């Protein structure tokens, strides 16, 4: 009888212990799950490390990438063949634009997708001197010498001509680098530039300038877009979502503190580049005001590309001679999942 009582007492204690464990789990006191670990994050930037990437700088500086599960972060300076770097696996994410990505998808059958964008409006312009080429309309391009950088920018310029019915033989393309000195020196009549970058630099040197904005002349498209492979979407989806989440946090900081974004470019990430301080502060604020934020991002969140904006981009591509569908070029499902899981990021 004693042994039976002892056995019963043992079973009761074991049952009670099981109930206790269950109660702990139900009250949320169970041990926390292991944090995600996505290893090293490589991001191929589209340009040098200046204020253009203030949000990414904040995401590194404030530990958002580390908190999201990345052991280390390499922001690789451009310009570079971004799509090739992503396809090769050298970068999980590359920063480019639909005009440069679409031809590679169509002509090389490249498995690339855009999953979000920083700039809702592209800042590309044909920059000219008011007392020089003074290129104010697309027709003013005819007969002019235009400085165009090789690679994606050449694709962009060709698209501008095609979208406006101008034959390439009507314009002289002059190979240049990214320094606008050939424009100032009179070697070219116009120069392919960013309105928030080279345009400001030339104007700050005392020259009156004219800008022929791509967005207002047949090529409205998003840019500073996040390009990834289909394989990463299929097999590394959570890491991509972690990147988007952390980068959104970084850009929210950059919008709240545009001077701080310029400071990070000047004093840390681009400290060895001899950046123009006035230009960095101007660019950091101006891009927030006219390129990054719109009514749509206020409603739907940063990096979103609405269906209407996607259609506008596809129309731009068609006018440039590239027939591509939304499903071939864009996948906005990851960003939607990020905002569904973190609605506090909106606004």
C-alpha positions in Angstrom: 0.0 0.0 0.0 2.8 2.4 0.9 4.5 1.8 -2.5 1.2 2.5 -4.2 0.8 5.8 -2.4 4.3 6.8 -3.2 3.8 6.0 -6.9 0.6 8.0 -6.9 2.3 11.0 -5.2 5.0 10.8 -7.9 2.5 10.9 -10.7 0.6 13.8 -9.2 3.9 15.8 -8.8 4.8 15.1 -12.5 1.3 16.1 -13.6 1.6 19.3 -11.6 4.9 20.1 -13.1 3.5 19.7 -16.6 0.6 22.0 -15.7 3.1 24.6 -14.4 5.1 24.5 -17.7 1.9 24.8 -19.7 0.8 27.8 -17.5 4.2 29.5 -18.1 3.8 29.1 -21.8 0.3 30.4 -21.8 1.2 33.5 -19.8 3.9 34.3 -22.2 6.7 33.6 -19.8 8.3 30.8 -21.9 11.9 31.4 -23.0 12.1 33.8 -25.9 12.8 32.5 -29.4 16.4 32.9 -30.7 16.8 36.2 -32.5 17.2 36.0 -36.3 20.7 35.9 -37.7 21.1 36.7 -41.4 24.9 37.1 -41.4 26.6 39.7 -43.5 24.6 42.4 -45.4 26.1 43.8 -48.6 24.3 46.7 -50.3 25.5 48.0 -53.6 24.9 51.7 -53.7 24.3 53.6 -56.9 26.7 56.4 -56.1 29.4 57.6 -53.8 28.7 57.7 -50.1 27.0 61.1 -49.8 23.7 62.3 -48.4 21.8 60.4 -51.1 22.0 57.4 -48.7 21.3 59.2 -45.4 18.7 56.6 -44.5 21.1 53.7 -44.9 23.7 55.7 -42.9 21.2 56.1 -40.0 20.2 52.5 -40.2 23.9 51.5 -39.7 24.7 54.2 -37.1 21.6 53.6 -35.0 21.9 49.8 -35.0 18.8 49.1 -37.0 20.5 46.5 -39.3 22.1 44.9 -36.3 18.8 44.7 -34.4 17.1 43.2 -37.5 19.6 40.3 -37.5 22.6 41.3 -39.6 26.1 40.6 -38.2 27.7 43.3 -40.3 26.8 45.7 -43.0 28.8 46.7 -46.1 27.5 49.7 -48.0 29.5 49.4 -51.2 30.1 52.7 -53.0 29.1 53.2 -56.6 28.8 53.9 -59.4 28.9 50.3 -60.4 27.1 47.8 -62.6 24.5 47.3 -59.8 22.4 44.6 -61.5 25.5 42.5 -62.2 26.6 42.8 -58.6 23.2 41.6 -57.4 23.1 38.8 -60.0 26.6 37.6 -59.0 25.6 37.4 -55.4 28.1 40.0 -54.3 25.2 42.1 -53.0 21.9 41.0 -51.4 20.4 44.3 -52.5 21.4 46.8 -55.1 20.2 50.4 -55.7 19.2 51.2 -59.2 16.1 52.2 -61.2 13.5 50.7 -63.6 15.1 52.2 -66.7 18.4 50.3 -66.1 16.8 47.1 -64.7 14.2 46.5 -67.4 16.5 46.1 -70.4 18.6 43.5 -68.5 15.5 41.5 -67.6 14.2 41.6 -71.2 17.5 41.2 -73.1 19.4 38.8 -70.7 16.4 37.0 -69.1 17.9 38.2 -65.8 15.8 37.1 -62.7 15.7 40.5 -61.1 12.9 42.4 -59.3 12.4 45.8 -57.7 10.9 45.4 -54.2 10.7 49.1 -53.1 12.0 52.6 -53.9 13.4 55.5 -51.9 12.8 58.2 -54.5 9.2 58.5 -55.8 10.4 61.0 -58.5 13.6 60.7 -60.3 16.1 63.7 -60.1 17.8 63.1 -63.4 18.3 66.3 -65.5 20.1 67.6 -68.5 22.1 70.4 -66.9 23.2 73.4 -69.0 24.5 76.9 -68.4 21.9 79.7 -69.0 24.5 81.7 -71.0 25.7 78.6 -72.8 23.6 75.7 -74.1 20.5 76.8 -72.1 18.6 73.6 -72.9 15.1 74.3 -71.6 13.1 72.0 -73.9 13.8 68.5 -75.4 13.9 70.1 -78.8 16.8 72.2 -77.6 18.8 69.0 -77.4 19.0 68.8 -81.2 22.4 69.7 -82.5 23.9 69.9 -79.1 26.9 68.1 -77.5 25.7 66.4 -74.3 28.0 64.9 -71.7 26.8 61.4 -70.8 28.4 58.9 -68.5 28.8 55.3 -69.7 26.6 52.5 -68.3 23.1 53.0 -66.9 23.2 56.8 -67.5 23.7 56.2 -71.2 20.6 53.9 -71.2 18.7 56.7 -69.5 19.7 59.3 -72.0 18.9 57.1 -75.0 15.5 56.5 -73.4 14.9 60.3 -73.0 15.6 60.8 -76.7 13.4 57.9 -77.8 10.5 59.0 -75.5 10.6 62.4 -77.2 11.0 61.2 -80.8 14.6 62.4 -81.2 16.9 60.3 -83.3 20.3 59.7 -81.7 22.0 61.1 -84.8 20.5 64.5 -84.0 22.5 64.7 -80.8 26.3 64.3 -80.1 27.0 62.2 -77.1 30.3 63.0 -75.4 31.7 60.5 -73.0 32.3 62.1 -69.6 32.8 61.2 -66.0 30.6 62.5 -63.1 32.5 65.7 -62.6 30.6 68.6 -64.4 33.8 70.4 -65.2 33.3 69.7 -69.0 30.1 71.7 -68.9 31.7 74.6 -67.0 34.7 74.5 -69.4 32.5 74.7 -72.5 33.4 71.2 -73.8 29.7 70.2 -73.8 26.5 72.1 -74.1 24.6 69.9 -71.6 25.5 67.4 -68.9 23.5 64.5 -67.6 23.2 65.2 -63.8 21.2 65.0 -60.6 19.2 68.2 -59.9 20.1 67.6 -56.2 23.8 67.1 -56.9 25.8 68.4 -59.9 23.2 71.1 -60.6 23.7 72.6 -57.1 27.5 72.3 -57.4 27.6 74.2 -60.7 25.2 76.9 -59.4 27.2 77.3 -56.2 30.2 78.1 -58.4 28.4 81.3 -59.5 26.8 80.0 -62.8 23.2 80.4 -63.7 21.9 77.0 -64.8 19.0 75.5 -66.7 17.6 72.1 -65.9 15.7 69.8 -68.3 14.1 67.4 -65.8 13.5 63.8 -67.1 10.5 63.5 -64.9 8.8 66.5 -66.6 9.8 65.5 -70.1 8.5 62.0 -70.9 10.4 60.0 -68.3 8.6 60.0 -65.0 9.9 57.0 -63.0 11.0 56.0 -59.6 14.6 55.6 -58.7 17.0 54.7 -55.9 15.0 51.4 -56.2 15.9 48.2 -54.3 16.8 45.5 -56.8 17.1 41.8 -55.7 17.1 38.4 -57.4 14.1 36.1 -57.6 16.2 33.5 -55.8 16.6 35.9 -52.8 12.8 36.5 -52.8 12.2 32.8 -52.8 14.9 31.6 -50.4 16.0 34.6 -48.4 12.7 36.4 -48.0 13.0 37.1 -44.2 16.4 38.7 -44.7 15.0 41.0 -47.4 12.1 42.0 -45.1 14.6 42.6 -42.3 16.6 44.9 -44.7 13.4 46.8 -45.7 12.3 47.2 -42.0 15.7 48.5 -40.8 16.1 50.8 -43.8 12.6 52.3 -43.3 13.6 53.1 -39.7 16.8 54.7 -41.0 14.9 56.9 -43.6 12.4 58.0 -41.0 15.4 59.3 -39.0 16.8 60.9 -42.1 13.6 62.7 -42.7 13.3 63.9 -39.1 16.9 65.1 -39.1 18.2 66.1 -42.6 21.2 67.9 -41.2 22.1 64.8 -39.2 22.0 62.8 -42.5 24.4 65.2 -44.1 26.7 65.1 -41.0 26.9 61.3 -41.3 27.9 61.7 -45.0 30.5 64.4 -44.3 32.0 63.2 -41.0 31.8 59.4 -41.2 30.7 57.5 -44.3 32.1 59.9 -46.9 34.6 61.6 -44.7 37.5 60.8 -47.1 35.7 62.1 -50.2 36.1 65.8 -49.8 32.4 66.4 -50.1 30.9 69.9 -50.5 29.2 70.6 -47.1 26.7 73.1 -48.5 25.7 70.7 -51.2 25.3 67.8 -48.7 23.0 69.8 -46.4 21.0 71.0 -49.5 20.7 67.5 -50.9 19.7 65.9 -47.7 16.9 68.3 -47.1 15.7 68.7 -50.7 15.5 65.0 -51.5 13.3 64.5 -48.4 11.0 67.3 -49.5 10.6 66.6 -53.2 11.8 63.1 -53.9 11.3 60.7 -50.9 8.0 61.9 -49.5 4.7 62.1 -51.3 1.0 61.9 -50.4 1.2 58.2 -51.3 4.1 57.5 -48.9 2.3 59.5 -46.2 -0.6 57.2 -46.6 1.0 53.9 -47.4 4.6 54.2 -46.0 8.1 54.9 -47.3 9.4 52.9 -50.3 5.9 51.9 -51.5 5.2 52.1 -55.2 1.4 52.4 -55.9 -0.3 50.6 -58.7 -0.8 53.9 -60.4 2.9 54.7 -60.1 3.9 51.3 -61.4 1.7 51.9 -64.5 3.3 55.2 -65.0 6.7 53.6 -64.9 5.7 50.9 -67.4 4.3 53.6 -69.7 7.7 55.4 -69.5 9.5 52.2 -70.3 7.2 51.6 -73.3 7.9 55.1 -74.6 11.5 54.2 -74.4 11.0 51.0 -76.3 10.8 48.4 -73.5 7.7 46.3 -73.2 7.6 44.7 -69.8 4.9 43.8 -67.4 4.5 44.8 -63.7 5.0 41.2 -62.6 8.2 40.9 -64.6 9.7 44.1 -63.0 8.1 44.6 -59.5 7.3 42.5 -56.5 5.8 44.7 -53.8 4.6 41.8 -51.6 7.6 41.8 -49.3 7.1 45.5 -48.4 3.4 44.9 -47.9 4.2 42.1 -45.4 6.6 44.4 -43.6 3.9 47.1 -43.1 1.3 44.4 -42.2 3.6 43.1 -39.5 4.7 46.6 -38.4 1.9 49.1 -39.0 3.6 51.5 -36.7 6.1 52.2 -39.5 3.5 54.1 -41.5 3.1 57.9 -41.2 
